[in-house]
Amino acid sequence: MELLKDYLAATCIARGKQVDGYGNLYFETNENLSEIYRNIDFLDKDVLSALASSDQLFMARYMGARKVDTFDKNPLTPYYYYLRVWAVKYMNEIYPDGVLENDYDWIDKLLSRVKPRNKEEADAYGFWSELAQKRVDFNRMFFYNQPEGKVLFRTTNSIGSVIDEPLSFRHIDLFEEQDFVSKYDIAVMSNILEYARSDKKKLEIASSNLSRLLRRDGIVLCSTLINRDKEAVELEKRIFDHNFEFSKLDKGVGYTYRKR
C-alpha cells in the first residue's frame, strides 16, 4: 500500500478521471457466489482469491477455508476491505451504504470509532480520513449498474465471524509472470480470465501462473459474467487443457479447471 500515491489516484477517480494502474471499486460482488461456492469444498483448504469487493474473501472464510491469501491489480481494493470490516464492526452494516450515498455524517461517525490494529489498517484509516476531509464524491469511485450478486451471509452476525483475520494481499496481475512461494488448493479468479478475451499470450501466462501456484488436483474457480464469442471461449479452454481439466458449474454461473 503506497498511501500518498493511492490517495491521489483515488481523488482523480472521484472526479471521474482515469488513472493508469488504478480502477473503480466494486461496492459488492456482481457474481452469484452463493451458487458458485456451493460447488466447491472450501473446508480446511488453502485459498488464493481475487480481492475485488472483498465478498470473495469473506465467502471463502465463511465456507471454512484454512487460509485465504488475496491478490488484485487494483491497489485500492485493500482500502475498501478495511472499510467493509469497519462497517460491520462499528455500524452493524454488511455494506458501507453511507459511502455510496455520500453521507458524510455517516462516514465521519464511522471513522470516529475506528481503532487501527496494524500499519495496513492505519494506512486505510488515513486514506479514507483524507478523502472524507476533502468531501470527495465517493459515489464515483465505484462501478455502476452491476448485476446483483448473491452471497451466503445475510446478517452482520454471520459475516462478523470472518472479518477479524489479518488481510494477506499482493498487488499483482495474473496476466503477467509471477513468482509464488505458497501453494494453494483453490484459486478464486472471479471472471478475470474473461478479460483476456482472445489474447493468447495473456491466457498462456495465466495458465502457467495458476499451474505453478496450485497443488496437484487444485481447482481454478471462475465466474461467467461476460458474453464472449465462441472462439474466445474455445481458445481459453485449449490453452488451459495442457495443464487442467475443464468442468462447467450448474446453472451457467461459472466453470472450473482442475490441475492434472
C-alpha positions as CSV (number, residue, x, y, z in Angstrom):
1,M,0.0,0.0,0.0
2,E,1.5,3.3,-1.1
3,L,-0.7,5.7,0.8
4,L,0.0,9.1,-0.9
5,K,0.1,7.7,-4.4
6,D,-3.1,5.7,-3.8
7,Y,-4.8,8.7,-2.2
8,L,-4.0,10.9,-5.2
9,A,-5.2,8.3,-7.6
10,A,-8.5,8.0,-5.7
11,T,-9.1,11.7,-5.7
12,C,-8.8,11.7,-9.5
13,I,-11.2,8.7,-9.8
14,A,-13.7,10.5,-7.6
15,R,-13.6,13.3,-10.1
16,G,-14.4,10.9,-13.0
17,K,-10.8,10.7,-14.2
18,Q,-9.0,7.6,-15.3
19,V,-5.6,6.7,-13.7
20,D,-3.2,4.2,-15.2
21,G,-2.8,1.2,-12.9
22,Y,-6.0,2.0,-10.9
23,G,-9.7,1.5,-11.3
24,N,-13.1,1.9,-9.8
25,L,-14.1,-0.4,-6.9
26,Y,-16.8,-3.0,-6.8
27,F,-19.1,-2.0,-4.0
28,E,-20.4,-5.5,-3.8
29,T,-20.0,-8.7,-5.8
30,N,-21.8,-9.0,-9.2
31,E,-21.4,-12.8,-9.1
32,N,-23.7,-15.5,-7.8
33,L,-21.2,-16.5,-5.2
34,S,-23.9,-18.5,-3.2
35,E,-24.3,-20.9,-6.2
36,I,-20.7,-20.9,-7.3
37,Y,-19.2,-21.7,-3.9
38,R,-21.7,-24.4,-3.2
39,N,-20.0,-26.4,-5.9
40,I,-16.6,-26.4,-4.1
41,D,-15.4,-27.8,-0.8
42,F,-13.5,-25.0,0.9
43,L,-13.2,-26.7,4.3
44,D,-9.6,-26.6,5.6
45,K,-8.3,-25.6,2.2
46,D,-5.6,-23.0,1.3
47,V,-7.1,-20.4,-1.0
48,L,-5.8,-17.7,-3.2
49,S,-8.6,-15.2,-4.1
50,A,-9.2,-12.1,-6.1
51,L,-9.9,-9.4,-3.5
52,A,-12.2,-7.1,-5.6
53,S,-15.3,-6.2,-3.4
54,S,-14.0,-8.5,-0.5
55,D,-17.1,-10.7,-0.8
56,Q,-15.0,-13.5,-2.4
57,L,-12.6,-13.4,0.5
58,F,-15.4,-13.3,3.1
59,M,-17.2,-16.2,1.4
60,A,-14.1,-18.4,1.3
61,R,-13.6,-17.8,5.1
62,Y,-17.3,-18.3,5.7
63,M,-17.1,-21.7,3.9
64,G,-14.3,-22.8,6.2
65,A,-11.1,-22.2,4.3
66,R,-8.0,-22.7,6.5
67,K,-6.1,-19.7,4.9
68,V,-7.1,-17.1,2.3
69,D,-4.5,-15.0,0.6
70,T,-5.7,-12.3,-1.8
71,F,-4.5,-10.5,-4.9
72,D,-5.7,-7.8,-7.2
73,K,-4.3,-5.5,-9.8
74,N,-6.2,-2.5,-8.4
75,P,-4.2,-1.1,-5.5
76,L,-7.3,0.4,-4.0
77,T,-9.0,-2.9,-3.1
78,P,-7.3,-3.3,0.3
79,Y,-8.5,0.1,1.5
80,Y,-12.1,-1.0,0.6
81,Y,-11.6,-4.3,2.5
82,Y,-10.9,-2.3,5.7
83,L,-13.9,-0.1,5.1
84,R,-16.1,-3.3,4.8
85,V,-14.7,-4.6,8.1
86,W,-15.4,-1.3,9.8
87,A,-18.9,-1.1,8.5
88,V,-19.6,-4.5,10.1
89,K,-17.8,-3.8,13.4
90,Y,-18.8,-0.3,14.1
91,M,-22.0,0.4,12.2
92,N,-23.6,-3.1,12.1
93,E,-23.9,-3.0,8.3
94,I,-22.7,-5.6,5.8
95,Y,-22.0,-3.0,3.1
96,P,-20.9,0.7,3.8
97,D,-24.0,2.3,2.1
98,G,-23.1,5.6,3.6
99,V,-20.1,5.9,1.4
100,L,-22.0,5.0,-1.8
101,E,-24.6,7.7,-0.8
102,N,-22.0,10.3,0.0
103,D,-23.5,10.5,3.6
104,Y,-20.6,12.4,5.2
105,D,-22.2,12.3,8.6
106,W,-22.2,8.5,8.4
107,I,-18.6,8.5,7.2
108,D,-17.4,10.8,10.0
109,K,-19.3,8.7,12.6
110,L,-17.7,5.5,11.3
111,L,-14.2,6.9,11.2
112,S,-14.5,8.3,14.7
113,R,-15.0,4.8,16.0
114,V,-12.1,3.1,14.2
115,K,-9.1,2.0,16.2
116,P,-6.4,0.6,13.8
117,R,-4.7,-2.5,14.9
118,N,-1.8,-2.6,12.4
119,K,0.1,-0.5,9.9
120,E,-2.1,-1.6,6.9
121,E,-5.3,-0.7,8.8
122,A,-3.8,2.6,9.9
123,D,-3.0,3.4,6.3
124,A,-6.6,2.6,5.3
125,Y,-7.8,4.8,8.1
126,G,-5.6,7.6,6.8
127,F,-6.7,7.0,3.2
128,W,-10.5,7.3,4.0
129,S,-10.0,10.1,6.5
130,E,-8.2,12.3,4.0
131,L,-10.8,11.6,1.3
132,A,-13.6,12.4,3.8
133,Q,-12.0,15.7,4.8
134,K,-11.9,16.7,1.2
135,R,-15.5,15.7,0.8
136,V,-14.8,13.9,-2.4
137,D,-17.6,12.3,-4.4
138,F,-17.2,8.7,-3.1
139,N,-20.0,7.5,-5.3
140,R,-17.9,8.0,-8.4
141,M,-15.2,5.7,-7.0
142,F,-17.5,2.7,-7.5
143,F,-18.8,0.8,-10.5
144,Y,-22.4,1.4,-11.5
145,N,-25.2,-0.7,-12.9
146,Q,-23.7,-4.0,-12.0
147,P,-25.7,-7.3,-12.0
148,E,-26.9,-8.1,-8.5
149,G,-24.6,-10.6,-6.8
150,K,-25.5,-13.2,-4.2
151,V,-23.7,-14.2,-1.0
152,L,-24.5,-16.6,1.8
153,F,-24.0,-14.2,4.7
154,R,-27.2,-12.1,5.3
155,T,-26.6,-10.6,8.7
156,T,-23.7,-8.9,10.4
157,N,-23.6,-11.7,12.9
158,S,-22.9,-14.2,10.2
159,I,-20.2,-12.1,8.5
160,G,-18.8,-10.9,11.8
161,S,-17.3,-14.2,12.4
162,V,-14.9,-13.9,9.4
163,I,-13.7,-10.3,9.4
164,D,-11.1,-10.3,12.2
165,E,-8.4,-12.4,10.5
166,P,-5.5,-10.3,9.1
167,L,-5.6,-9.4,5.4
168,S,-2.9,-11.1,3.3
169,F,-2.7,-9.2,0.0
170,R,-0.4,-9.0,-3.1
171,H,-0.7,-6.3,-5.7
172,I,-0.3,-8.4,-8.9
173,D,-1.7,-9.0,-12.3
174,L,-2.3,-12.7,-13.1
175,F,-1.7,-11.9,-16.8
176,E,1.9,-11.1,-16.0
177,E,4.6,-13.7,-14.9
178,Q,4.5,-14.1,-11.2
179,D,6.5,-15.9,-8.5
180,F,4.6,-17.8,-5.8
181,V,6.2,-19.3,-2.7
182,S,2.9,-20.6,-1.2
183,K,0.9,-23.4,-2.8
184,Y,-2.9,-23.5,-2.8
185,D,-5.8,-25.9,-3.1
186,I,-8.2,-23.4,-4.7
187,A,-7.7,-20.2,-6.8
188,V,-10.7,-18.0,-6.9
189,M,-10.4,-16.0,-10.1
190,S,-13.8,-14.3,-10.3
191,N,-14.2,-13.6,-14.0
192,I,-10.7,-12.4,-14.5
193,L,-10.0,-14.8,-17.4
194,E,-12.8,-13.4,-19.4
195,Y,-10.9,-10.1,-19.6
196,A,-8.2,-11.8,-21.6
197,R,-10.7,-12.0,-24.5
198,S,-8.8,-13.6,-27.3
199,D,-5.3,-12.6,-26.1
200,K,-3.4,-15.9,-26.5
201,K,-0.3,-14.6,-24.6
202,K,-2.3,-13.4,-21.6
203,L,-4.1,-16.7,-21.3
204,E,-0.8,-18.7,-21.6
205,I,0.7,-16.6,-18.8
206,A,-2.4,-17.0,-16.6
207,S,-2.4,-20.8,-17.2
208,S,1.3,-21.0,-16.3
209,N,0.9,-18.9,-13.2
210,L,-2.1,-20.9,-12.0
211,S,-0.4,-24.3,-12.7
212,R,2.6,-23.3,-10.6
213,L,0.6,-21.9,-7.6
214,L,-1.8,-24.8,-7.3
215,R,-1.2,-28.2,-5.7
216,R,-2.0,-31.4,-7.6
217,D,-5.8,-31.6,-8.2
218,G,-6.0,-27.9,-7.3
219,I,-9.0,-26.0,-8.6
220,V,-9.3,-22.7,-10.5
221,L,-12.8,-21.3,-9.8
222,C,-14.1,-18.9,-12.4
223,S,-17.3,-16.9,-12.8
224,T,-19.2,-16.3,-16.1
225,L,-20.3,-12.7,-16.5
226,I,-19.3,-11.6,-20.0
227,N,-20.9,-13.0,-23.2
228,R,-17.7,-13.8,-25.0
229,D,-17.7,-15.1,-28.6
230,K,-17.3,-18.9,-29.0
231,E,-13.8,-18.6,-30.5
232,A,-12.5,-16.8,-27.4
233,V,-14.0,-19.4,-25.1
234,E,-12.6,-22.3,-27.0
235,L,-9.1,-20.6,-27.2
236,E,-9.0,-20.3,-23.4
237,K,-10.1,-24.0,-23.0
238,R,-7.4,-25.2,-25.5
239,I,-4.6,-23.3,-23.7
240,F,-5.7,-24.5,-20.2
241,D,-6.1,-28.0,-21.5
242,H,-2.3,-28.5,-21.3
243,N,-2.4,-28.4,-17.5
244,F,-6.1,-28.5,-16.5
245,E,-9.3,-30.4,-16.9
246,F,-12.4,-28.2,-17.7
247,S,-15.8,-28.6,-16.0
248,K,-18.9,-26.4,-16.1
249,L,-20.8,-25.4,-13.0
250,D,-24.6,-25.8,-12.7
251,K,-26.9,-23.0,-13.9
252,G,-24.2,-21.4,-16.1
253,V,-22.8,-19.4,-13.2
254,G,-19.2,-20.4,-13.9
255,Y,-16.7,-23.1,-14.5
256,T,-13.6,-24.8,-13.0
257,Y,-10.2,-26.0,-14.2
258,R,-8.7,-28.9,-12.1
259,K,-5.0,-29.3,-12.3
260,R,-3.9,-32.6,-13.8
